[in-house]
Amino acid sequence: MAWTSVIGFSTPAWPTPTTLVVDDDGKAAPENCDAEDLTFSIIQSAINAASPGDTVFVCPGEYNEQVTIRTPGVTLEGSGIDQTVVKPGTLSLTAPRLFSGQPLAYIILVDGVSGVTIKNLTVDGSAADADAFCDPSGFIGIFYRASSGTITDVKVTSIKEPLGCQHHLGVFVQSGYGPHLKSDVTIANSIVADYGKNGITCNEAGTRCIVMGNTVTGIGPTDVIGQNGIQLGFGAHGRVLGNTVSGNVYTPEPVTACGILMFRAGGTVSGNTLDGNESTICNSAGVEMPEHPFKPVQP
């Protein structure tokens, strides 16, 4: 089932939007990736040229780059999952966490802006040197940092390494202190698989996430890392509904892996399919719970 997004913020009325096209051979036109018109060959160059409300449309191909979005209202749209693949071979630590300041490597970063949509593409970390970004740093597939928007019809894969690093996350949404550092993101109809610690993570007070209709798949039984499919934590709130979550199993005791983890978080968990997880839905103590409306848990 495809789910319809419900975002908790209003989108400003941008000036007449423009579509900027990216093709790996530098030749394409809107609605025609085979055209001979000169265009952008690098996603970041098109993002840098975009104005609020514009769409950056990316033709099929594999793009070896990190992408940073700091313009509000931009839509980054691919040609489809496994058609447009953002797959960097080299990463840099350029996105500090809002609380600890520890640097993170990322593939796509949305930084301090609202109304940004990412859709119809694959984010692939398999070519990156993920071992170089183990604790206390980290590696993120898509990072909404004090930002708002929508992730839909996206695949995020291979955000991991063999060492069991605790900060390798498929999708990460984080807020910071202050009224202008909040995040409000809908993550819908997407695939998150082959991740390190968590598939989808929404953390900190001020963060609101709607996580719906996604397929989140862990690596299965492992003694390397205790994975969680979906986590709302540390004061975040939102709704987790209609997702399929599986394959989160940590074999050593007493630590447990969870399909869905609500760690000091508030909101509603309902209608999810949870199969092949060590625990299905866990509270702040890592204790398995039935589905029901959660209330914030005090530290």
ROFI-159271 format. One line per 2 residues: their letters; for each residue x, y, z of N, C-alpha, C. Coordinates in steps of 0.2 Angstrom, whole numbers, plus 5000, padded with zeros to 4 digits. Last residue first. Layout:
a> X:Y:Z:X:Y:Z:X:Y:Z; ...;
//
This chain:
pq> 5066:5056:5157:5073:5053:5158:5074:5050:5165; 5049:5051:5154:5054:5055:5157:5061:5052:5158;
vp> 5042:5047:5139:5045:5044:5145:5050:5049:5148; 5026:5052:5131:5034:5053:5133:5036:5050:5139;
kf> 5017:5037:5127:5017:5044:5130:5024:5045:5131; 5010:5029:5113:5015:5030:5118:5015:5037:5120;
ph> 4996:5019:5109:4999:5025:5109:5004:5026:5114; 5003:5002:5104:4998:5007:5108:5001:5014:5107;
ep> 5008:4985:5103:5006:4992:5099:5001:4996:5103; 5017:4979:5117:5012:4979:5112:5011:4985:5109;
me> 5035:4978:5120:5028:4980:5122:5023:4979:5116; 5050:4973:5127:5045:4972:5122:5038:4974:5124;
vg> 5062:4985:5133:5057:4980:5135:5052:4979:5129; 5071:4995:5133:5072:4989:5129:5067:4984:5130;
as> 5067:5005:5141:5071:5001:5144:5073:4995:5140; 5058:5012:5132:5065:5015:5134:5069:5010:5137;
nc> 5051:4998:5123:5051:5005:5126:5058:5007:5128; 5049:4990:5107:5052:4991:5113:5051:4998:5116;
it> 5041:4978:5097:5041:4985:5099:5044:4986:5106; 5049:4965:5095:5045:4969:5090:5045:4976:5092;
se> 5065:4957:5096:5059:4960:5100:5055:4964:5094; 5071:4951:5085:5072:4949:5091:5066:4951:5096;
ng> 5061:4949:5070:5065:4953:5075:5065:4950:5081; 5052:4942:5061:5059:4940:5062:5064:4945:5065;
dl> 5041:4956:5058:5043:4949:5057:5050:4947:5058; 5028:4966:5059:5035:4965:5062:5036:4958:5062;
tn> 5019:4978:5051:5020:4971:5051:5028:4970:5053; 5009:4991:5060:5015:4988:5057:5015:4981:5056;
gs> 4998:4997:5066:4997:4994:5059:5003:4992:5056; 5006:5010:5076:5000:5006:5074:5001:5003:5067;
vt> 5011:5021:5088:5014:5015:5084:5008:5011:5082; 5013:5038:5092:5008:5032:5090:5012:5027:5086;
gg> 5021:5047:5104:5018:5046:5098:5014:5040:5098; 5038:5050:5111:5031:5051:5111:5028:5050:5105;
ar> 5052:5043:5120:5049:5046:5114:5041:5046:5115; 5062:5035:5126:5060:5042:5128:5057:5046:5123;
fm> 5062:5026:5112:5067:5027:5118:5066:5035:5120; 5055:5014:5104:5053:5021:5106:5057:5023:5113;
li> 5059:5004:5091:5061:5007:5097:5059:5014:5099; 5055:4990:5082:5053:4998:5083:5055:4999:5090;
gc> 5062:4979:5082:5059:4981:5076:5058:4988:5076; 5078:4978:5092:5070:4979:5091:5068:4981:5084;
at> 5089:4967:5101:5087:4971:5095:5080:4972:5094; 5095:4968:5118:5090:4965:5113:5090:4970:5107;
vp> 5107:4961:5129:5105:4966:5124:5100:4964:5119; 5113:4952:5138:5105:4953:5138:5103:4958:5133;
ep> 5117:4940:5124:5112:4942:5129:5116:4947:5134; 5120:4940:5106:5122:4940:5113:5117:4943:5118;
ty> 5112:4942:5094:5112:4936:5097:5115:4936:5105; 5100:4952:5088:5106:4952:5091:5107:4946:5096;
vn> 5090:4956:5074:5091:4951:5079:5099:4951:5082; 5080:4961:5063:5084:4964:5068:5085:4960:5074;
gs> 5071:4957:5052:5078:4955:5052:5083:4959:5057; 5059:4970:5048:5061:4963:5049:5069:4963:5050;
vt> 5044:4979:5045:5051:4979:5048:5053:4972:5050; 5034:4988:5036:5036:4981:5037:5043:4981:5039;
ng> 5022:5001:5042:5028:4999:5040:5029:4991:5040; 5010:5007:5047:5010:5003:5041:5017:5001:5038;
lv> 5018:5020:5057:5012:5016:5055:5013:5013:5048; 5022:5030:5069:5025:5025:5065:5020:5020:5063;
rg> 5023:5047:5072:5019:5042:5071:5023:5037:5067; 5031:5057:5086:5028:5056:5079:5023:5050:5078;
ha> 5045:5064:5093:5038:5062:5093:5036:5061:5086; 5060:5064:5104:5057:5065:5098:5049:5062:5098;
gf> 5066:5062:5116:5061:5067:5116:5058:5068:5109; 5075:5051:5113:5077:5057:5116:5073:5063:5115;
gl> 5068:5043:5097:5072:5044:5103:5073:5050:5106; 5062:5031:5087:5061:5038:5089:5064:5038:5096;
qi> 5068:5019:5075:5069:5022:5082:5067:5029:5082; 5067:5004:5066:5065:5011:5067:5065:5014:5074;
gn> 5076:4993:5069:5073:4995:5062:5071:5002:5062; 5091:4991:5077:5084:4993:5077:5082:4995:5070;
qg> 5104:4979:5081:5101:4984:5076:5094:4986:5079; 5118:4977:5089:5111:4977:5091:5107:4982:5086;
iv> 5131:4969:5081:5128:4975:5083:5121:4974:5084; 5137:4956:5080:5141:4962:5079:5138:4968:5082;
dt> 5131:4944:5080:5134:4946:5086:5138:4952:5086; 5115:4942:5071:5122:4944:5071:5124:4945:5078;
pg> 5101:4938:5061:5105:4937:5067:5112:4938:5066; 5098:4952:5049:5097:4946:5052:5101:4944:5058;
ig> 5100:4965:5045:5105:4960:5042:5103:4953:5045; 5084:4973:5042:5090:4972:5045:5094:4966:5042;
tv> 5073:4983:5033:5076:4976:5034:5083:4976:5036; 5059:4990:5030:5065:4991:5034:5068:4984:5036;
tn> 5048:4999:5020:5051:4992:5021:5058:4993:5024; 5035:5010:5025:5041:5009:5023:5043:5001:5024;
gm> 5023:5016:5029:5023:5013:5023:5030:5011:5020; 5030:5030:5038:5024:5026:5036:5025:5023:5029;
vi> 5033:5041:5050:5036:5035:5047:5031:5030:5044; 5034:5057:5054:5029:5052:5051:5033:5047:5047;
cr> 5042:5065:5067:5043:5061:5061:5036:5057:5060; 5049:5079:5074:5043:5076:5073:5044:5072:5067;
tg> 5060:5086:5087:5059:5082:5081:5053:5078:5080; 5059:5091:5099:5058:5096:5093:5058:5092:5087;
ae> 5072:5081:5106:5066:5085:5107:5065:5090:5101; 5079:5068:5097:5079:5074:5100:5073:5078:5101;
nc> 5078:5058:5082:5081:5059:5088:5080:5067:5090; 5075:5045:5072:5072:5052:5073:5074:5053:5080;
ti> 5080:5033:5060:5081:5036:5067:5079:5043:5067; 5080:5018:5051:5077:5025:5052:5077:5028:5059;
gn> 5089:5008:5055:5087:5009:5048:5085:5016:5048; 5104:5008:5065:5097:5008:5064:5095:5010:5057;
kg> 5118:5002:5063:5114:5002:5069:5107:5002:5068; 5119:4999:5047:5123:4997:5053:5118:4997:5059;
yd> 5109:4991:5034:5111:4997:5038:5115:4994:5044; 5101:4984:5024:5108:4983:5025:5112:4989:5028;
av> 5088:4996:5020:5091:4989:5021:5098:4990:5021; 5073:5004:5016:5080:5005:5020:5082:4998:5022;
is> 5062:5010:5005:5066:5004:5007:5072:5006:5010; 5047:5019:5006:5054:5019:5005:5056:5012:5007;
na> 5035:5026:5010:5035:5022:5004:5042:5020:5002; 5041:5040:5019:5036:5036:5017:5038:5032:5011;
it> 5044:5051:5031:5048:5046:5027:5043:5041:5025; 5043:5068:5035:5039:5062:5033:5043:5057:5029;
vd> 5049:5079:5047:5050:5075:5041:5045:5069:5041; 5055:5092:5055:5048:5089:5054:5048:5085:5047;
sk> 5066:5099:5067:5065:5095:5061:5058:5092:5061; 5072:5115:5073:5068:5109:5074:5067:5105:5067;
lh> 5079:5126:5076:5083:5120:5075:5079:5114:5075; 5073:5138:5080:5075:5137:5073:5079:5131:5071;
pg> 5071:5137:5093:5065:5137:5089:5067:5136:5082; 5083:5127:5102:5081:5133:5099:5076:5132:5094;
yg> 5095:5113:5100:5092:5118:5104:5089:5124:5100; 5090:5102:5086:5095:5105:5090:5091:5110:5095;
sq> 5085:5086:5078:5084:5093:5080:5089:5096:5085; 5087:5075:5065:5089:5077:5071:5087:5085:5072;
vf> 5086:5059:5057:5082:5066:5057:5084:5068:5064; 5093:5048:5046:5094:5051:5052:5090:5058:5052;
vg> 5093:5032:5038:5090:5039:5038:5091:5042:5045; 5104:5023:5042:5101:5023:5035:5098:5030:5034;
lh> 5118:5025:5051:5111:5025:5051:5109:5026:5044; 5131:5022:5062:5129:5021:5055:5122:5020:5054;
hq> 5135:5022:5075:5132:5028:5072:5132:5028:5065; 5141:5011:5080:5135:5013:5083:5132:5019:5080;
cg> 5149:4998:5071:5149:5005:5073:5142:5007:5075; 5153:4985:5067:5148:4986:5072:5148:4993:5075;
lp> 5162:4982:5057:5165:4982:5064:5159:4983:5069; 5159:4982:5044:5159:4975:5047:5161:4976:5055;
ek> 5147:4994:5040:5154:4991:5039:5154:4985:5044; 5134:5004:5031:5137:5000:5037:5144:4998:5035;
is> 5123:5006:5022:5126:5011:5026:5128:5007:5032; 5116:4999:5012:5124:4998:5013:5127:5004:5017;
tv> 5103:5010:5006:5106:5003:5007:5114:5004:5008; 5088:5016:5003:5094:5018:5006:5097:5011:5008;
kv> 5076:5022:4990:5080:5016:4993:5086:5018:4996; 5061:5031:4990:5068:5031:4990:5071:5024:4993;
dt> 5048:5036:4991:5050:5031:4986:5057:5032:4985; 5052:5051:5000:5047:5046:4998:5050:5042:4992;
it> 5054:5062:5013:5058:5057:5009:5052:5052:5007; 5051:5079:5015:5048:5073:5014:5053:5068:5010;
gs> 5054:5091:5028:5052:5089:5021:5050:5082:5021; 5066:5101:5037:5059:5098:5037:5058:5096:5029;
sa> 5080:5102:5049:5076:5103:5043:5070:5099:5042; 5091:5098:5057:5087:5104:5059:5083:5106:5052;
ry> 5095:5088:5045:5098:5091:5051:5095:5098:5052; 5093:5073:5038:5089:5080:5039:5091:5083:5046;
fi> 5102:5063:5029:5103:5066:5035:5099:5073:5035; 5104:5047:5022:5101:5053:5021:5100:5057:5028;
gi> 5115:5039:5028:5113:5039:5021:5110:5045:5019; 5130:5042:5038:5122:5043:5037:5121:5042:5030;
fg> 5141:5038:5050:5140:5038:5043:5132:5037:5042; 5152:5045:5062:5147:5041:5060:5146:5042:5053;
sp> 5163:5046:5077:5160:5049:5071:5154:5044:5069; 5169:5039:5087:5163:5042:5089:5160:5046:5083;
dc> 5164:5025:5077:5163:5029:5083:5170:5032:5085; 5169:5026:5059:5167:5022:5065:5167:5027:5071;
fa> 5174:5029:5047:5169:5034:5050:5166:5030:5056; 5181:5020:5040:5185:5027:5042:5180:5031:5046;
da> 5173:5011:5036:5177:5009:5042:5180:5016:5044; 5167:5015:5024:5164:5016:5030:5168:5015:5036;
da> 5172:5021:5010:5176:5018:5015:5173:5019:5022; 5159:5017:4998:5162:5022:5003:5166:5018:5008;
as> 5151:5009:4991:5158:5011:4988:5162:5015:4993; 5139:5007:4997:5143:5002:4997:5150:5003:4994;
gd> 5129:5016:5000:5135:5017:5003:5140:5012:5002; 5117:5024:4990:5120:5018:4991:5127:5019:4994;
vt> 5101:5028:4987:5107:5031:4991:5110:5024:4993; 5090:5030:4973:5093:5026:4978:5100:5029:4980;
ln> 5074:5039:4970:5081:5037:4969:5084:5032:4974; 5062:5046:4973:5063:5042:4967:5070:5041:4965;
ki> 5065:5061:4982:5061:5055:4980:5064:5052:4974; 5065:5073:4994:5069:5068:4991:5065:5062:4989;
tv> 5061:5090:4997:5058:5083:4996:5064:5079:4992; 5060:5102:5009:5065:5099:5005:5062:5092:5004;
gs> 5055:5111:5019:5051:5110:5013:5055:5106:5007; 5068:5121:5026:5062:5117:5026:5059:5116:5019;
vg> 5085:5119:5033:5080:5122:5028:5074:5118:5028; 5097:5113:5039:5094:5120:5041:5089:5123:5037;
dv> 5101:5103:5026:5104:5107:5032:5101:5113:5033; 5102:5087:5021:5098:5093:5021:5099:5097:5027;
li> 5114:5077:5013:5112:5081:5019:5107:5086:5017; 5118:5061:5007:5114:5067:5006:5112:5070:5013;
iy> 5129:5054:5014:5128:5054:5007:5124:5060:5004; 5141:5059:5027:5134:5058:5024:5134:5057:5017;
al> 5149:5059:5042:5149:5058:5035:5142:5056:5033; 5150:5070:5056:5147:5064:5053:5148:5064:5045;
pq> 5158:5075:5071:5157:5075:5064:5154:5069:5061; 5150:5080:5086:5154:5075:5083:5153:5075:5076;
gs> 5142:5088:5093:5147:5092:5088:5151:5087:5085; 5131:5084:5101:5138:5083:5103:5144:5086:5099;
fl> 5120:5091:5094:5121:5091:5101:5129:5090:5103; 5121:5090:5080:5118:5096:5083:5119:5097:5091;
rp> 5135:5083:5072:5129:5082:5076:5127:5089:5080; 5142:5091:5058:5142:5089:5065:5135:5088:5068;
at> 5147:5086:5043:5141:5088:5046:5141:5086:5053; 5159:5082:5037:5157:5089:5036:5151:5091:5040;
ls> 5170:5071:5032:5166:5072:5039:5165:5080:5039; 5168:5064:5016:5171:5069:5021:5167:5070:5027;
lt> 5171:5050:5005:5166:5054:5009:5171:5059:5014; 5171:5042:4989:5175:5046:4994:5170:5050:4998;
gp> 5161:5037:4982:5167:5033:4983:5171:5036:4989; 5143:5038:4982:5150:5041:4982:5155:5036:4984;
kv> 5130:5036:4974:5135:5031:4976:5142:5034:4977; 5114:5037:4969:5119:5042:4972:5124:5037:4976;
vt> 5106:5032:4955:5109:5030:4961:5115:5035:4963; 5091:5030:4946:5096:5035:4949:5099:5033:4955;
qd> 5087:5016:4947:5088:5020:4941:5093:5026:4942; 5084:5012:4960:5089:5008:4956:5090:5011:4949;
ig> 5069:5021:4959:5074:5017:4963:5078:5013:4958; 5069:5035:4947:5067:5029:4950:5072:5025:4954;
sg> 5075:5047:4943:5071:5043:4938:5068:5037:4941; 5074:5058:4957:5077:5054:4953:5073:5051:4947;
el> 5074:5074:4963:5070:5069:4961:5074:5065:4956; 5073:5086:4976:5078:5082:4972:5075:5075:4970;
tv> 5066:5101:4977:5064:5094:4977:5070:5091:4973; 5067:5114:4989:5070:5111:4983:5067:5104:4983;
gp> 5064:5122:5000:5059:5121:4995:5061:5117:4989; 5079:5131:5003:5073:5128:5005:5068:5127:4999;
tr> 5095:5125:5002:5090:5130:4999:5084:5127:5000; 5105:5116:5005:5104:5121:5010:5099:5127:5007;
it> 5110:5100:5003:5105:5105:5001:5104:5110:5007; 5124:5091:4996:5121:5095:5002:5116:5100:4999;
vq> 5130:5075:4992:5125:5080:4990:5123:5084:4997; 5144:5066:4986:5140:5068:4992:5136:5074:4989;
en> 5146:5056:4972:5146:5062:4975:5142:5062:4981; 5144:5048:4958:5149:5047:4963:5150:5054:4967;
ye> 5130:5041:4952:5133:5048:4953:5137:5047:4959; 5124:5032:4938:5127:5032:4945:5131:5038:4946;
gp> 5107:5034:4930:5115:5034:4931:5117:5033:4938; 5094:5044:4924:5097:5037:4926:5104:5037:4926;
cv> 5093:5061:4929:5092:5056:4924:5095:5049:4927; 5086:5071:4941:5092:5067:4939:5090:5061:4935;
fv> 5080:5087:4944:5078:5080:4941:5084:5077:4939; 5076:5098:4955:5082:5095:4952:5081:5088:4950;
td> 5065:5111:4956:5066:5104:4956:5072:5102:4952; 5062:5125:4967:5064:5122:4960:5065:5114:4961;
gp> 5060:5132:4979:5054:5129:4975:5056:5125:4968; 5073:5143:4978:5068:5140:4982:5062:5138:4978;
sa> 5084:5138:4965:5081:5143:4969:5076:5140:4973; 5100:5130:4960:5093:5130:4961:5090:5136:4966;
an> 5113:5129:4960:5110:5133:4955:5103:5134:4956; 5116:5118:4969:5119:5125:4970:5116:5131:4966;
ia> 5110:5108:4962:5108:5110:4968:5110:5117:4970; 5119:5107:4951:5112:5109:4950:5109:5111:4956;
sq> 5131:5103:4958:5131:5109:4954:5124:5111:4952; 5127:5091:4963:5128:5096:4968:5128:5103:4964;
ii> 5126:5082:4952:5120:5084:4956:5121:5090:4960; 5133:5085:4936:5134:5084:4943:5128:5086:4947;
sf> 5130:5089:4924:5132:5082:4925:5133:5080:4932; 5117:5100:4917:5122:5098:4922:5124:5091:4922;
tl> 5117:5102:4899:5114:5102:4906:5119:5100:4911; 5114:5104:4882:5119:5104:4887:5115:5105:4894;
de> 5103:5093:4873:5104:5100:4876:5109:5099:4881; 5100:5081:4867:5107:5083:4866:5108:5090:4869;
ad> 5090:5069:4876:5091:5075:4872:5098:5077:4872; 5087:5059:4884:5091:5057:4878:5092:5063:4874;
cn> 5079:5063:4894:5086:5062:4896:5090:5060:4890; 5066:5073:4895:5069:5069:4889:5077:5068:4891;
ep> 5061:5080:4905:5056:5075:4902:5060:5071:4896; 5072:5093:4901:5066:5091:4905:5062:5086:4901;
aa> 5087:5086:4894:5082:5091:4894:5076:5089:4899; 5104:5083:4892:5097:5081:4893:5093:5087:4893;
kg> 5121:5080:4895:5116:5081:4890:5109:5079:4891; 5130:5075:4904:5130:5082:4903:5125:5084:4898;
dd> 5131:5062:4907:5134:5064:4901:5134:5071:4899; 5122:5061:4918:5130:5060:4919:5134:5061:4913;
dv> 5112:5075:4920:5113:5068:4917:5120:5067:4917; 5099:5085:4928:5106:5082:4928:5106:5075:4924;
vl> 5090:5099:4926:5091:5092:4924:5098:5091:4925; 5078:5109:4934:5085:5109:4932:5087:5101:4931;
tt> 5064:5118:4933:5067:5111:4933:5074:5111:4930; 5057:5131:4943:5061:5129:4937:5063:5122:4938;
pt> 5042:5140:4949:5048:5135:4949:5051:5133:4943; 5039:5156:4953:5038:5151:4947:5044:5146:4948;
pw> 5042:5158:4971:5041:5160:4964:5040:5155:4959; 5032:5149:4983:5038:5150:4980:5037:5154:4973;
ap> 5024:5150:4997:5022:5151:4990:5029:5153:4986; 5029:5138:5009:5028:5144:5006:5026:5144:4999;
ts> 5020:5124:5016:5025:5126:5011:5024:5133:5009; 5018:5121:5033:5015:5123:5027:5021:5126:5023;
fg> 5020:5106:5042:5022:5112:5041:5019:5114:5034; 5019:5092:5044:5016:5096:5049:5019:5103:5048;
iv> 5012:5082:5031:5017:5086:5034:5015:5091:5039; 5008:5067:5026:5005:5072:5030:5010:5076:5033;
st> 5008:5057:5011:5011:5061:5016:5007:5066:5020; 5000:5041:5009:5000:5048:5007:5003:5052:5013;
wa> 5006:5026:5005:5004:5030:5010:5004:5037:5007; 5003:5011:4996:5006:5017:4996:5003:5022:5001;
m> 5004:4994:5000:5000:5000:5000:5004:5006:5000;
//
